[in-house]
Amino acid sequence: MTDSYTRAALKKALPWAFLLVMGTAWGLSFSLGKIAVENGAKPFGVAQFQAMFAGIVLLFISVIRKKPIQHMKYKLGFIFSVAMLGAAIPAVLFYCAAPHVPAGVLSITVALIPLMTYGFSIPLKLETFSVVRVAGLIFGVIAILLIALPENSLPDPAALPWILIACISALCYAVENIILGFKSALTIGPMRLAMGMNLMAAAALLPITILTDSFFSPSFPLQNVDYAVIGLGLITVVAYTMFVLSVALFGSVFSSQVGYVVTLTGVFWGMFIFGESPSLWIWLSLCAMIIGLVLVTPRKRA
């Protein structure tokens, strides 16, 4: 009897464990990105290495799983657009902003992705109009205004333009989500799509990385910057693979709630690693963003 209760409890806890691990890992990526660029790594180099690392590991996983990849050559245009919007451009923008913006604030801007995605989906008729979900968009705007407008919101007011750049990074991810919505019938498979987009992003970034003398290669013995960049690659692989499994096991609606954990843990990782002390305005912004996410997240239909 005890064993059956234990198994039932573990079964109920497993979905939440997935959310906690994925969200905590993705939340850590904001601080790791900040560590990398503050210790000498350049934005193009970090983005290129991260995409290359993730793409190679996912290629290895696809080979182990014996999943065919030959037919992907017919989808190169689609994969390229997703690679640019979902990997190359937003990563570079994010790493450009990272040394100028607190890690906790970066995690709040990333929470804009589902809000922007819904906002773009309404005129494209990918989503239906909902008063509750539009209210979520309004809370997202309020969250950004709470960061941008008060004079004492940020430790350094000069960080404001970089926050806008981080918001453009979120915009790229939102447009990528819209493209994926139009291409929902594709049979590439999410893991192979992630592999293809990361490899193509790495290839696209390589010439610019070389021309700007930004190429990153780990040094031995490993230094803090090396651990940070390698950690970013591992997070890309592990968290994304867990997300794919979570969608398969627990459904996309439940899995989408990882955004709450990412935003919250991103703020707390910044406090733990950098000793950040968010102002009252930042905490209010975080609350507004969480409310916005709760309102925009789709509900499971009966």
Secondary structure, 3 states (H helix, E strand, C coil): CHHHHHHHHHHHHHHHHHHHHHHHHHHHHHHHHHHHHHCCCCHHHHHHHHHHHHHHHHHHHHHHCCCCCHHHHHHHHHHHHHHHHHHHHHHHHHHHHHHHCCHHHHHHHHCHHHHHHHHHHCCCCCCCCCHHHHHHHHHHHHHHHHHHCCCCCCCCHHHHHHHHHHHHHHHHHHHHHHHHHHCCCCCCCHHHHHHHHHHHHHHHHHHHHHHCCCCCCCCCCCCHHHHHHHHHHHHHHHHHHHHHHHHHHHCHHHHCCHHHHHHHHHHHHHHHHHCCCCCHHHHHHHHHHHHHHHHHCCCCCC
